Amino acid sequence: MDAAHRPKPRTAFKKARVVAPLHTAGPVAPTPDGSRLVTCVGEDALLTDIKAGVEICRFAGDTESITSLCITPSSSHLLIFTSSLSLRIYEIPSSFTPQAKPIKPVRVIARAHDAPVHVCKSDPTSTYLASGSADGVVKVWDILRGYVTHLFKGHGGVVSALAFNYPFDPSSVVREQKMQLITASVDTRIRIFDLSAAAARATGGSKPEAVLEGHVSVPRGLDVSSDGKWLVSGGRDSVVLIWDISSKAPSSSGQKSSKGKGKAAEFSPVLHKTIPVLERVEAVGLLHPDEDLAGAPSGPGKLRFFTGGEKGLVRIWDAREGTVLFSLGHEQEHTTEDQEEQRQIVDAIYVPSTSTIVSVHADQNILFHSLSTQTLSRQLIGFNDEIIDATFLSPTLPLQASAPSPLSDTHVALATNSSLIRVYSTSSLDARLISGHSEIVLCLDHGAQGRVLASGSKDRSARIWAPVRPRASEEEEGAVAQTVPEWRCVAVCEGHAESVGAIAMSRKAFSGDAPSASGSGGDNLRFMFTGSQDRTIKMWDLASVPLVAEDGEGAHIVKCKSLTTQKAHDKDINSLDVAPNDRLLVSGSQDRTAKVWEIEYVATSAGVRGELRLLGTCKGHKRGVWCVRFGKAERVLATGSGDKTVKLWSLEDFTCVKTFEGHTNSVLRVDFINAGMQMVSSASDGLVKVWNVRDETCAATMDNHEDKVWALAVSSDESMIVSGAADSVVTFWQDCTEEQEVQKETQRAQLVEKEQDFANYLALHDYRNAILLALNMAQPGRLHSLFSSLPSSADAHADGDGDASERTPSITGHAAVDEVLRTLPGSDLARLLRYVRDWNAKAKTSVVAQRVLHAIVKLRPAEDLARAFDEEATFNAFTASTDGAGDAEGMVAPPPEGRGATALKELIDALLPYTERHLTRMEKLLQDSYVVEHLLSEMDDGMFGELGDDDEDDVDAFAMDVDRSVAVSA
């Protein structure tokens, strides 16, 4: 390749996005505006920006698991109960800017209950919090003040659901002040408590107004209509009960609805309707009367509710008719009992502001269902387990497109320790699950430039997946690219005797004579290879496989035909790759070798024929070969092995031409970038490395994983690298080489300008700006030179060159510098004192340090010095929050140290020992000077004071000779 056209090496990659565990176990709560989500990961709670898919902050836990949490309707506070029985109250940040430090609680109540709290709820005014514990006690808390306002006992076991009733009549000017708390427990009873002060005094604060009996199993959900008239309850007895709680007279139907005798005439709820749901209900809630549902009328008289339970579906019901209006989600058939348990809904939350129902499933997935469109608008995957493989996809790429376009690499597919394939959007956390394999998926690859996906599994089969094309116009393609389409299986390859651990699709597609299976007249698939633990390679014919899946459950799945089967290796086959021209295949095995095969593929009108012929074997690795990749531009081959090395092989004679060493553990993945001039590799040491092929050096190392990096994929334009590891973290690495070079050049130009400004300030004797600029540039050397030159410049001015103000005596040697030190801002003063501390540690620079320290102590009060360190800490915190890791201009920020009096004490402790040493040294020098002065005086009196006349003539003659010799030499 010509040196002029050779691409520049890529040396810098930044973390563009990280997909980390979002929800491992525990409760989930969205904010009322639907923009953010609180989830639990381990013992911590996370706040996530739902749209951007970015973690905003973490809330510091107490090392115990979270049992219950809720967000106030005002989105101001987060309330968390943990297994330690403590209540922790946090203020939710209003900003969407990510915060590095965990949020500390504003209040902690160490022992809020005597048993774990499994349900909690905030009232509509965000003033009170109700919490129900496992010992049947319900407490009502004042959130801001942190004390208990009500205590209700007598529940027959674990409290299972809570709801506040605070009616609001829009036509009324004054809001009704009566607030009720409705509770449910495992004794199947629902209790209604009046929270008004008068009711608390009358009943002793613990007796319910009414006890509702109707369920035969534990109620799991409660909700009250906004007008306070209707109560809906759902439980594990597979029924939903509708209660009229506005009744003020005894029930005429004889329904037993209240235990109280005197209260029956005043408040007597009536069971209005019983609706069989035919599944265990885990969550139930009423929809807003004005909620716009497609195909369903709305209005004040309509009463509709939703349920979520064991079947994994969210159903919308008409309460008056007792019928299902529609369902949200898909009920899959032919699933195992374990898969059914994983798909169950454990909680569902209604978000009226966005017309969304959020369902939380047992498999840690969080689904957002749009009520207006009756579709799945977003899916967040809580936990991915170990990431085994990854590949980029372009499902929205037009079938005729061949060059990279903005629609390329819009999604990435992940194989995890599961039978489900995850497909993520590269720009958000939105994802979809692809089901079809019965056991763990081991390998992935894409074909037709990312339009289709291939997978190999432990179930001994390989499957090909195609996206279901959304019904959208051509003008909406850009919007479609932002969502994750549904994927369907279009072909299956069965025939291996063991797990399929390696897969590779043809890199080219053919068109023209062959009929297009997609029916669109575009390119078509050619062939695919699979490698298995049975040590064979199979070649599959994909000519009849479509590129677009049909919409519908009964879509036809192509049974692919095997063209050839080759006994390839002596041990498991770990990796396969097809050359860019589709003429060669390479296989890597646990038998420490990589073999190169010639592909013979002929497609005619009579049929398709395919064969493999061995060309050569690459031997040299000391451990199994985990990955093989063909070069994209050169006739070379790269292999990664368990012997911690990456080797480059020539395809001419199959010899090793280069070996790359640097990983400290097995190299698991390798690929080429930058026109084959560089390679990227990942290993069991948790690192991703970029190598320069020419000089065998490591150009960059990316570190964001704590376990084996099994998955590695490079985008089609090579600007993005995605890595996935066994720590369930997926990292998107963005190439920022050019950006970093521009930034360095800009910093260099700014530094040159500032250095010139500094020289100009010194020439103009503008010491204030010179000192401030030196402090800003973090250059203590220039600052030391400035202070050390002051006495000489002051002497020069004292000779008559300066004005009267410059001839006045000063501490530092110049009155203007004294004024600068007297008025220096707090953060700059703290930085200058740290420089003085460093200068004072060396005898060579201690003179200037003592002079500046003397001036500061004389000109500034002690309170200023302590305040200076407080201002410095505040300034550093503000700088870190605005531009991340330091100054935007590349200046070096001082290390984080103490604040206020603590920092001042540390500074004095560092200055005292060296100052005492300097003082001792000066005293010794002063004593020595007395001895020298005494010797000189003795010499003057004893030696030169008693000279005779002849001796004086000799001395004069000697002096004349010395002067003459000096003149001659000059």
N, C-alpha and C positions, 0 to 999 in steps of 0.2 A: 504494500500500500504506500502511496506517495506520502512523504512526510508532511507536505503542505495540506493534504486532505485528511491526515490521520486525526481521529477525534481526540480531544483532550481527555486525559484520565480523570475519572470521577473519584474525588477524595473525601467528600463530605456528604453525609446523609443525616437528616433530622427526623425525629419522631413526628410524623404528621398526624397519626391517629393511633389509639390503643384500644383494642376491644378486650377488656378484662372482665372477670366475673362480676356480674351485675346483681345477681340475687341467688343466694345459696339456700337459705331457709328462713322462715319467719314471716311476719306480716309485711304488707305493702300498702303505701298510701300515696295517691297523686294529690297535688295541690288543687284547690278548687278551680283555678283557671285552666287546669289541664296542661300546663307548660312544663312542669317539673314532677319528678317522681322520687319518692323515698323508698329505698329497698334495703335489705339486710344482707351483708356479706360477712360471714363469720360473726364476730361480736360487735361489728361496727355498722352504723347506718350510713347510707350513701344518698346524696342528693344529686340527681342527674337531670340535665337538660334533655327533654324527650326529643325535641326536633333536631337539635344539633348532635345528639348522641355523645355529649361530653359530660364527664363527671365534674360537678361544680364544687363539691366539698364533701368531707367526711365529718361525722359527728363522733367525737371521742367517746368511746364506750368504757365500761368498767370491767373488761375481760370476762364478762358473763354474757350468755346468749340473750337476745331480745325476745321477750314473750308477747309483747303487745306495744303498738304505737298508734298515734293519730296526729293529724294536723288540724289546727284550729281553722274554722271557716274563713278567718281573715288572713290566713297564710303567714301569721306572725310568729307562731310558736310550734315547735315539735315536741311532743310528749312521749316519753319512752319508759316502759317498764321492763326490767331485766330479771334474770333468774336469781339475782341477789336480793330481790324484793324491793329494790330501790326505784324511785321515780326521778327521772332526769328531765329537766325542762331546758330546751334550747331555743334560742332566737334564730329563725330562718333568715339567712342573708337575702336581701332583696335583689342583689346584683347577680347576673348570670356569669360573671367572670370567675374562672376556676381559682380556687384558693388552695395553696399548698399546705397550710397548717390546719389541723383538725379544729372544728368548732367546739369550744368548751361549753359545758352547761352553765346557764345563769343561776340555776337552783338545783340542788340535789337533796332529796328526802330519802334518808338512808333506809328506813324500814317503813315503807308506805303501807304494806299489808303484811299479814302473817302467813300468807300462802301466795303462790305465783298468780299473777294477773294475766288472764288470757284475752280479755276484751276491755276496751276503753273507748270513750266517745266524748267529743267536745260539743257543747251546746251551740245553737246558732249565733249567739252573741259573742262567742270566743271568750267568755268569762269563766265558765265552769268546766270541769272535767269529771266525768263519771268513770269509775273503774270497778270492775267486778273480779273477784278472786276465786280461787279454787275451793276456799272454805265457805263459800256462800255469803260473803260480806261484800256489800256495795258501798263505796265511799264517793262523795261528791267533793271536789276540791276547788278552791279559789286559785286560779292559775297564777295570777300575778303575785298574790300574797303567800301562796304555798301552804294554806291550812285547810282542814276538813270542815266543810259547812254542814254536811249531812252524813249520817251513818245508818245504813239499813241492813239488818240481819234477818235471819229466818228463811233464807233460800235453802232448799233441800239439796244442796250440793253445789257443783261448779256452776258459776254464772256463765251462760253461753251467749247472751246477746244483750245489747243495750240500745236505747233510743230515747231522745229528748222530744217532747211535744211542747212547742212554743208557738201557738197559732198566730198568724198574722193576717189581718183583714185589710186589703189594699184600700177599701172604701172608708175605713175608719181612720180618724186622725190619731187617736190614742191607741197604742198597742196594748192588748190584754197582758196583764202582768202575771197571770197564772202560768207557771211552768211545771210540767210533769216529767217524771223519769219513768220509763217503761223498761222492765227487766225480764229476762227469761233465764231459766236454769234447767239442770238435768232432771228436776222433778216434774218436768213437762208443763209447769205452770208459768203464766205470764202475770207479772205484778205491776200495778200502776201506783206510783207515789207522787204526792203533791209536794212540791219543793217550796211552797210559800211559807213564810215565817209563822203565820197564824195556824196553818195546818200542822206544822211541826210541833207547835206548842200544844195543840189539841190532842194529838195522837202520841205524844212522846217522841216524835221524830222517827219512828221505826215502822209503824203500821201502814200497810198499803191501802189506797182508796178502793181498789178492786183487785180481785184475783181471777184471771181468766183461765178456764179449763177447757181444753178442746183437743190439744195434741196428745198423742200417745207415745211420742218419742221426743228427744231433746230438740227444742226450737233453736235453729241456727241463725235466723235472720229476722229483724224487726225493722219496720219503717212506718212513719206517720206522714199523712198528707199535709201539704202546706197550710191548709185551713184547719187542721187539727181534728177533722171529723173521722177519718178512716185510719185504721191500723191494719197492716198486713203482716202476717207471721208465717214463716215457712220452716219446716223441720225435717228431720231424718225419717219421719213417718210418711214421707212422700205426698204430703198434702200442704196446701197453702190456705190459710184461714183469713177471711176478710171480716174485721170487727168494726162496728159503728160505736165509737167511743164518745160521741157527742150527746148520747141519750141522757136525759135528766130525770127520767121516771123509771119505775120498776118494769122489768121485762114482762110482757103479757104472754109470751110464748112458753113461759115456765123454764127457760134456759137458765141454768145455774151459772151466774156470772159474777157474783160477789159474795164474799164471806161476811162482810160487815152487815149488821142489822140496821143501825141508825143511818148509815151512809147509803143504803140501797135506794132510798127515795131521791137522793140528791144526784148520785152518779152511778149509773148502771149500764156498762157497755153491753152491747148485744152482738152475738155472732151472726153476721149477715150472710156469709156464703162460705161453703167449703169446696175447694177446687182440687181434685186429684191431679197430681203432677206426674206420677208413675216413675219417679226417680228420687233418690235422697237429695234433699235440698240443702245446700251449704250456704247459699246467699240469696237474699230476696230484697227488692226495693221498689218503691213507687217511682214512676216517671212523672216528669213535670206535665201538668195538664196541657200546656201549649207546645209540648214537644212535637216536632214535625216528623211524622213517620211516613215513609213512602207507602202509598196505597192504603193508609189508615186515617180516618178522620180524627181531628183533634178539637179540643174545646173544653170549657170549664166542666161540663158534665161527664167527660170521659175519665175513667179510672183505669189506668194500665200499669202493669208491674212487670218486672223481669225476675227470672230465676236462673240459678246456676247450680249444677250438681254433678252427680257421678258420671253422667254421659259426656261431659266435656262441652256441652252446648249451652249457650245463653238463649233462653226463650223469652219472647215478649208476649204478654197475655192481656186479654181484655178481661178486666175483673168482673164486669157486670155479666158478660156472656160466659165466662169461664173457658174461653177458647184461646188457642195459640194463634197470634197474628202472624208471626214469622220466627225463624230461628237464626241465630248467628253462630257460624262455625260449621264444621263438617263432621258428620258422624261416620266414622270409618268402619267398614266391615272386615271380617276375617282377621281380627286382632286377638292377640293372646290376652289372658287375664292380667298379666303384669303390665302390658301396654295400656289396658283399660284403666288400671289403677293410676298409672302415670299421667293419663290424660284428664283425670277428674279435676273439676274446678274446686278449689279450696276457698276462694273468696271472689267476689265481684263487686265493683264500685261504680256507681253512676256519677258521671261528670256532666251536669246540665249545661255548663258554659260552652262545651264543645260537642254536645249531643253524642257522647261517647260512653260506652260501658267497658270498663277495664276488668278483664277476667284473669285471675291468677291460678295457674294450674299446678298440679302436684309434681310435674316434671320441671318446675322452676321457670316455666315460660310465662310471659306476660303479654296478653293479646288486647289490642285496642279495636273495638268494634264500633263502626260508625252507624248510628241509628238512622241518619238521613239517607245514606246510600245502601244500608244493609250489607256492608262489605267489611272485610278485615282491613283496616286502614294502616295498622302498624303492628309488628310483632317484635318483642324484645326477648332475647334468649338469655335466661339468667345465668346459666352455667354450662360451659362447653366441655368440661372434662379435658382429657388429653387431646391436643391437636395432632393428628397423625399426618394429614396431607392437605394441600391447598392448591387451587388453580384459579386463574382469572377467567371471567366469563363476560360475554358481550351479547346478552339475549335480545337487545333492541337494535343490534346492528342490521342494516338492510341486507337482504340476501344477495344483492348484486355488488355490494361494497367489497373492495379488495384492499384498499389502503386504510391506514389508521384514521379514525374519525373521532369527533367528540363523544360518540356513543360507544367507543371501545372501552373495554375494561371497566364497565360500570358496576360490576358485581364480582364477588369472590366466593367460591365454594369451599367449604371446610369439611373434611372427614375427621370425626372425633371418635372417641371410644364408645360409639353408638351405632345402631343400624340406620339412624336418620342422618341425612346429609343437610348441612346448614348452608344456606345461600344468603350472604350479607350484601347490602348496598355498600359501596366503597365510600360513600359520603355521609352515612348515618348508621345508627344501630338497628335500623329496620332489617328484618331477616325473615326467611321462610324455612320451613322444615320439609324435606323431601323424604317420603316414606315409600318403601317397596322391598328393600332388602330385609331378610329375616335375621341376619347376624351382623356383626360389626363390619363397617366399611373400612377397607385397608388402604385403598389407593384411588386417586382421581386423575383425570386428564380431560382436556377440552379439544374439540375438533371444529372444523369450519370456522376458524378464527374466533372461537369462543361462543359460537351460536348454540352448540350442543355440549353436553357433559357426559362423560363416561366414568363409571365407578366399578371397582372390584371389591368383593366382600369375602368374608369367611364362610358364607353360605355356598361357596364354590361356583358362583355365577358372576357375570359382569352385566351391567345394565347401561343403556344409553338413554339420556333424558333430554327432552326438548321443552322450551318454554311454551306455555299457552299464550298465543298472541292476543293481547288485549284488543277489545273492539274500540279502536280510536282512529280518528282521522289522521292524515299525514301531518297536519299542522300540530298535532298533539304529541308528536314523537318525543320532543324535548321533555315534556312533563312525564311521559311514560317512563323515560330513562331514569327518573328519580325514584320510582317505586320498584319493588321486587316482584317480578311476575311469578305466577304459579308454574311449577314444573311437573311434567308427566313422563312416565316411562314409555318410550316409543319402541324399544327393542331390548331383547334379553339374549345373552350368550351363555349357554349351559353345556357342560361337557367335561370340565376339569374334575379330577378325583380329589383334590385338596383345595385349600384356600387360594383365592386369586389375590396375590400380593403385589403385582406389577401390571401396569396397563399403559398402552401408548397408541394414540390414534394417528392416522395419516396426516401429514402436515399440509398437503395440497388437496384441492378438490377438483373434480373434473366436471365439465359441462359440455354441451354440444350434442354429440351423438347419443349419449346415454340419457334415458328418460329421467326427469326430475321427480323424485319421490315426494318432494314437498309440494309439487303442483304449482310452483311459482315461476318456473322457468329459470331458476337460479342454479348455483353450484350444488353439487351433490357429494355425499360422503363416499370414500373409497374402501378402506379396510381398517382393521384394528388388530393389535396384538395383545395377548394376555399371557402373563407368566404366573406360574403357580408353585405351591409347595410340592406338587407332584413332579417338579423338575422339568416340565415341558412348556413349550411355547406354542400357543395356538394362534392361527391367523383367521380372522373373521371377515366375511363379506358383508359390507354395509351399504351396498348399492341401492337397496330397497328401503333404507331407513329414512324417514322424513326428517326435515329440519324444524318443523313446527308441529306441536302436538295438537290433537283435536280436543275441543272443549267438550267434556262429557265423561261420565264414569265408565261408559262402555266402549271406550276408544280401543282400537285394535293395536296389539303389541306384536311387533315383528319377531319371529324366532330366527335369529341369525344362523347362517350355515358356516361351519368350520371348513376353510379351504385347505389347511394343512396343519399337522401336529408334529412338532420337532422335539425329540429328546435332547435337551440343550446342556444341562449342567449336572454335576454330581450332588449338589445340595440345593437348598431353596433359592429361587430366583427373586432377588430383591428389587430390581429396577429394569425398565426397558425404555428405549428412546428411538425414535425414527428420525433419520436425517432430514434436513429441510427439503431435499429434492425427492424424498420418498424412495430412494434407491437402496438405502442401507438401514439395518436394524442392529442395535447393540444391546446386549443383555449383561447385567451384573449379578453375581451370585455369591452366596456364602462360601463357595469353594475357592474364593480369593482370586477369581479370574473374571475378565470381561471378554465376551466374544462378539465379533463383528460378523453380521450375516448380510448376504446380498438378497434383496427382495425382487422376486419376479412376479409381477402382477399384470395380467392381461385381461382386458374387458372387451368382449366382442358381442355381437348380436346373439351368438349361440350360447353365451354364458360367460362366467368369470373364472379365471384360473390363477392360483397363487401358490408360490413355493418359496422356500428358504434354502440358501446354500452358504455354508460356513466359509468365510474368507480368511479369518485369522483369530488368534487368541492373544490377549494382552495379559502377560504374567509378570508379577513383580510385587504385588501387595502381600503383606505378611498376615493380614486378617481379611475377613469377608468384605466384599465390595457392596456398599450400601446404595450408591447412586452412580449412574452413567449419563453423560450428556454429550451430544455432538456439537462441535463448533458451528456457529452460524455463517461464518465467512471463510474460514480456513478448513483444510482437511485434517482436523485434529479431533481428539476425543478426550474428555475429562472424566476422571473417576474419583469418587470419594470412598474412603475405606475406614475400617475399624482400627487400622494402624496409625491413625491421627494425621494422615497425609492426603493431599490431593495430587494426583499424577496426571500429566498431560501426555497423550500418546499420539504418534504419527500414524495416519491411516495408510501410509505407503508401505511401511514394513512392520507396523504394529509394535514399535519399540517405544520405550519411555523417553521422552525428550526433556521433561522438566518435572521436578518434584517440589511441592509447596508444603513447607512445614511451619507450624505456628499454633495450630489448635492443640489443646491439652487433652483431648479425648476424641472419640470416634467421629469422623466426618460423615454426616448423615445425608446432606444434600449439597449439590453443586450445580451451577448454571453459568452461562456466558452472558456478558453484557458488553456494551460499548464496542460493537462490531468485532467481537472476539478479542479485543485488546485487554480485557479484564475478565475476571471470574468472581463470582460471589459464592460463598460456602457457609453452611451452618453445621453445628456439631453438638455433641453431648455436653460440652462445657458451657452451653447457654449463650454462645457468641455467634454473631454473624460477621464474616470477614469478607472484604473486597481485596482482590489480588491483582497486581500488575503482572501480566503474563510475560512481558519482555524481560524484566529484571528480577522476577520471582520474589517481589517484595509485597508486603501487606500495605495497601493504600488506606484502608479505613477499617475500624472495628466498631461494630454496633452492639451495645449491651443493654438489653431490657428484659432478659429472661432469666429464670432461676432454675431451669431444668432443660432437658434435652430438646433441641430445636429440630423437630421432625419435619416440619412443613416449611417450604421455601418456594416462592413464586415470583416471577418477574413480569411486569406489565409489558404490553406490546411495544410501547414507546420507550421502555426501559427507564422511565422517570420514577417508577415506584417499585419497591421491593416489599413483599409481605412475608413475615415470618411467624410461624405458630409453634408453640412448644408444649411440653407435657405439663407446664404450670397453668394451662388453659388461658394463656394470654396470646393475643394476636396483635402484632405491631406492624403498622404501615410506615415504611421508611421512604422519605421523599428526598430525591437528589437535590442538594442545595450547594453544589460546588460553585456554580457561577455566582449565585447569590452571596456566598461567603467571600469569593474573590472581590466582588464589587464592594462588599462591606469593608474588607481589609484595605482596599484602595482608598475608600472614602475616609477611613480612620487615619490612614497615613497622610492624606492630604490635609485633614483637619489638624493633625499633630504638627505638620510643617507650618501651617498657618499660625497655630498657637505659639510655636517656638519663635517665629518671626515677630509676633506680637509681643512676646516676652522680651526679646532683644530691643524692640522699639520702646517699650515701657522703661527699660533700664536706661536707655540712651536719653530719654526725656525726664529721668528721675521721677517717674510716676510709680512710686513704690507700692501704693495701694493696689493698683491693678496688677502689678508684677507679682506681688505675693499671692493675691487671690487666684491668679492664673496658674501659678506654680502649684498651689494646693489643689486646684481643679484638675490639673494634668497628673496629679499624684507623682510628682518628680521631686523627692526630697533633696537630690543632689543639686539641682539648680537653686533650690531655696537655700541650701547651705552656702553655696557660692555667693548668693546675694548678701546674706548676713555677714559672711567673712570679709567681703569687700567694703563694708560700710565704714570701719575706722579709717582706712586709707582715703576713701573719698571725703570723709569728714575732715581729715587733715588737710587735703587739698583745698577744700572750701575755706578752711581756717586761715590759709595763707593769703586770702584776699580775693579768691576767685568767686566765692559764693556770696549770697546776700546775708543780711543780719540774722534772719530766721534759721539759716543753715549753720551759722556759727554759734548758735546757742548750745550749751552743753546738753547731752542726751545720754540715755542708758545704753542704747544699742549702737550709738555712733552717728545717728541721724534723727533729728526731731520728727521728721515726717514718718519714719518707720515706727517711732514710739507711738505716734498717733494712730497708725494702722493697727498695731498690737492692742491699743486701748479700746478700739472700736470694732475689732474683728468679730464677725458673727459666730454664734455658738458652735455650730457644726464644724466650721473651719478652724476655730480655736482648739477644739478637741483633736482634730487631725494634726494640727501643728504641735500640740503637746505630745502626741505619740511619736512624731518625728524627733522632737527634743529628747524623748526617752531613748530612742535608738541612737541618736548622736552621742548622748552622754555615756554610752557603753564603750566608746572608743576614745583613747587618749588624743588621737589626731583631730577629732571633731568635737571634743568635749568643751573647748574654749567657747566656740559659738553656741553650743547647747547651754552652757552656764550663763552666757550673756543674754540669750533670748529668754531663758527661764527667769533670770533676775528681772528683766523688763516686764514679763507677764505678771510676776508676783507683786511687783511694785505698782503696776498700772491697773490691775484688775482685782476686785474683791474676791474672797474665797467662794462666795455664793455664785459668782459668774462661772467659776471653773466647774462646780458641780452641775450647774444648769446646762453648761455646754455639752456635757456627755448625754444628758437627757435629750437635748435637741438633736444631737448626732444620731442617737438610736431612732428617734421619730423620723428623721430624714431618710435614714437607710431603709426603714420599714416602708415608707411611702415609695421610695425608688424601686424597691423589690416588687411592690404590688403593681406598679405602673408598667415597668418594662422587664419584668422577669428576673433574669440572672445577672443584674448589675446595671451599670451605666449604659445608656443607649449609644454613647460615643466610644465605648470600649474602654473607659477608664477603670482602673482597679479600685473597687470599693474596699474600705477597711474591714478587717475581719470583725465578726460580731463579738463584742465584748460587753462588759457590765454597763449598768446604767447609773447615772447620778453619783451619789456619794460612794457607792461601791467601786465604780470605775476610777474615781479620783483617788481612792485609797490604794487601788492596785497600781496606779501610776506613781504615786508617792513611794510605795514600797519598792518599785523598780528603780526610782531615781536616787533614793537615799544611799544604798551601798556604793554605787559608783561615785556619787558626789563626795562621800566621806573619803574614798580612795584618792580622788583628785585633790582634796584638801590636804590629806596627809602628804601627797607627793609635792604639792606646792610649798608646804611648810618645810619639808626636807630641802627643797631647792633654795628656799630663803635662808635656811641655816648654812647651806653650802656657800651661798653668796657672801655671807659674813666672813667665812674663812678666806675666800678669794680676795675680798676687800682688805682683810688684815694682811695677807701675804703681799699684796701690791703696795700697801702703805709701808710695810717693813722694807720692801725692796727699794722704794723711792728714798726712804730715809737712810738706809744702810749702804746701798750700793751707789746710787747716783748722787747722793748728797755730799760725799767726801772725795770727789775727784780733784786732782791737782791741775795746775795750769797746763802742764805738758799733756796730761791725759785729755783735757778738754780740747786741745789742738788736734790730738789724734782722732777724737770723736768727730770733730768738725770735718776733718779731712775724709774720714770714712763716710760720713753723710754726703759730702760732695761727690765722692766716687760713686755712691749708690745712685744719686740723682743723675749723674752723667751717663751711667750704664742704662738707666731707664729711658733717658732721652734718646740714646743711640738705638735701643731696641724699638722705640716708637717710630 
